[in-house]
Amino acid sequence: MAADGVRGTSSEDGVNDGDGEDREVGVGPWKGPRPTDDHYDPVLLEHGDRRNVVDRYRYWRLDAIVADLDARRHPFHVAIENWAHDLNIGSVVRTANAFLAAEVHIVGRRRWNRRGAMVTDRYQHIRHHPTVEEFAGWASDAGLPVIGIDNLPGSVPLEGYPLPRECVLVFGQEGAWLSDAVRAVARETLSIAQFGSTRSINAGAAAAIAMHAWIAQHAAGEPAIDAARGPDVPRLPL
């Protein structure tokens, strides 16, 4: 949840997957006898469910989905600095939802562009910290080591680094790099190997790589829920 107790919200409905194509997704009205379990939403059963959710959660109430996610969330957190209304934050939130992060922390400005989140902020706990100092204090109180992710001098390669099971992965503002204030409180700053001509990848892509590195180390054997494999399909060790 946000620091003021309000969950992130968005006015958008998931009518497509964000690839620019206007195609209908989801399912129509329920056919046959209506289920009576508490987690089903009568309105969605009546009119259909076009939200950006996996099939496991079709027709479920929002609060029921969040409760089910909360029972399975991973113990890693994600934080991103937001000093100039970074457009990557929505993408980071969407990826954090996909990998079931405990929380996303916005450090700096409270307002952020939710478009890239594709409404996943409704299902993700989001906490705001106005300053790095406040964020660092929270992490210290929670007993969570801060791990910075940025390709800066002195960074340690992410590849092969033993990420703590409980930690906060922190990403800098797009174009401004990870701030000195965050690097000062980070246990380590990790870099992502690159082999082309570009100086950097964007914060959204870096966050996805780092989060999946955590998944590969700590959750590779857990049942996964995704559109390709369906619900609760065991993953092979990576």
N, C-alpha and C positions, 0 to 999 in steps of 0.2 A: 504494500500500500504506500501511497505517498506520505510524506512526513506529516502532512496535516490530516491524514486519515482518509483522503479521497483517492480512490483508484483512478488511474488514467482512463480517459474516455475519448471517444471520437464520434463524429456525426456520420461517418461513412459506413455503408453496408458493404459486405464482401460480394460484389456482383461479378468481379473477375479477379484474377490472381496477380494483377499489376503488370502484365506484360504488354499492355496497350490494346489487347483485343477485347471487343465488347461481346463477350459470350456469356451465356447464362451458366451458372454453376450451382451446385447443391441439388436439392430434391424438392419435388412438389408436395402438395398436401398428402397426409398419411392415407394409405389405401387399406381398407379392411377395418376390423375392430380396433378402436383406439386403446393404446396402452394406458394404464392407470398409475404407473409408478410415479413417485413424487418428482423425480428429476426431469420429467417431460414437461414441455411448455405447451399448454393448450392452444395458444395462438399459432405457434409454429406447426403443430399438428394440423391445424385447420387450414393454414395458408401456405405451408411449405417453409423450408429452411434453406436460404441462399447464403448463409454466412461462410466465412473463410475458416472452416473447421474440418477436421478429419471425420470420417464416417462414424466413428465411435460416438461422437458427440452430436450427431444429427438429432434435431428436435429437443435437445436438452435445454433447460433453463441456464441462463448465464451464470447464476450463482452456483448451480450444481456442477457446471464445468469447472469453475474456479476451485470449488471444494475438492473435486477429484484430482485436479492438478496439484493442489496444495499437499495432498496426501503422498505425492510421488516426487516433489521437487528435489532437484539436486542441490547440494550445499555450496555451490559456487555462486558468486555474485558478479555482476558486470557494472562498471561505471564508465561514464564518458563525460569529458569536460565540454561545457556549453557556454562559451563566452561570446559567441557571435551568431547564435541561432543556427547551429550546424544542421544541415539537411540530412546528414547520415544517421542521426539519432533514431529516426523511425525504423530504418533498416536494422540497426542494432537491437532495438526492442523486438522486432519480428524474429530475428535470429535467436535472441534470448528465450523467447517463447518456444521456438522450435526445439531448443536444447534443454528446456525446462529449468532455466536458471532460477535461483531463489528470489532475487530481486534485481531490478535495474536501477542504478543510481545516477541521477543527473546532477552534475557538479557545476555550479555557476548560475546562469539564468534559468528561471523556472519554466518559462515558455519554450516549447520546442515544436518543430514541425512534425506532426503526427501522420502525415500522408503516407510515408514509407512504411509505417507500422502495419498498414492494411487491417486496422481495427484490432490487432493482436494486443494492443495496450489494455483492452478491456479484460483480458485474461492474465495479465502480468502485473505483479506488484512493482510499483515504481515509487522511489523515494527521492526527494529533492534535498540537496545540500547547497546552501548559498556560497560557501567558501570551501577551499581545499582543507583548511584547518578543521572546519566542522565535520567534513567527510572523514578526515584522518582520525578525529576523535571518536566518531561512531565506529570505524573499523577497529580501532584499538579496544574500545569497550566490548565489541562483539568477539574479540579474539581472532580476527581475520587478517592474515597477512595481505598486504597490498602488492600486487604484481603488475608493473607497468608493461605495456606493449607498444614499442616504437623502435624504428630503425635509427638509433642514435649512437654516437660514439660511446663506447664502453658497454653497449648492450650485449647480453648473453644470448646465443641462439636458442630460439624456442624449440627447435627440433632436438629431441632427446632430453629436454629439461624436465625434471620431475615436478610437475605442477602439484601444489598442495591440494588435497581433496577439498578442504574448506579454505576459500580464498576470495579475493576480489580482483578481477582482471580489469585494468583501467586503461582507457584509450584517450588520446588527446584530441583536441579540437582540430578539425580538418584544416590543413594548411599552416597550423601554428605549432604542431608537434606536441608531445607530452610536456606539460609545464614543468619548470624547475621545482615548483612547490610539490607537485606529485612525485617527481623523481626523488626528492629529498625524503619522502616518507615511505617509498616503495622498498620492499625487501630486495627486489631485483627488477631490472628493466630488460625485457626480452625482445629480440629482433626476429623478424620473419625472413627467411632466405628468399632472395630474388635473383633472377638470372637474365633479365632483359635490360632494356635501356632506360626504363622509367625510374625516377628517383624513389617513388613510393606508390603504394596502393592506397585506396581510400579507407577511411576508418571503418566503414561498414564491412568491407571485405576483410580487413585485418581482424575485426571482431569475430567474424564467422570462422576464420582459420584458427584463432586462439581458442574459441569455445569448443570447436571440434577436437582440438588437441586435448582439451580437458576430458571430453567424452571418450576419446580413444584410450586414455589412461585409466579412467575411473568408472566408465559406464558401458564399455564395449560389449559386455555380456548380458546387459539388461534387456528385457523385452522392449521393443520399440513400437511406437504407434506412428504410422505415416500412411500417406495416400497410396504408395506403391505396394506396400506389403500388407496393408490392412492392420487390424488391431492386434497388439500383443504378440508380434512375431519375434521369436528369439533372434538376436544378432550373433553372428560368428565373431570370435575374437579377431581384432585387427592386427 
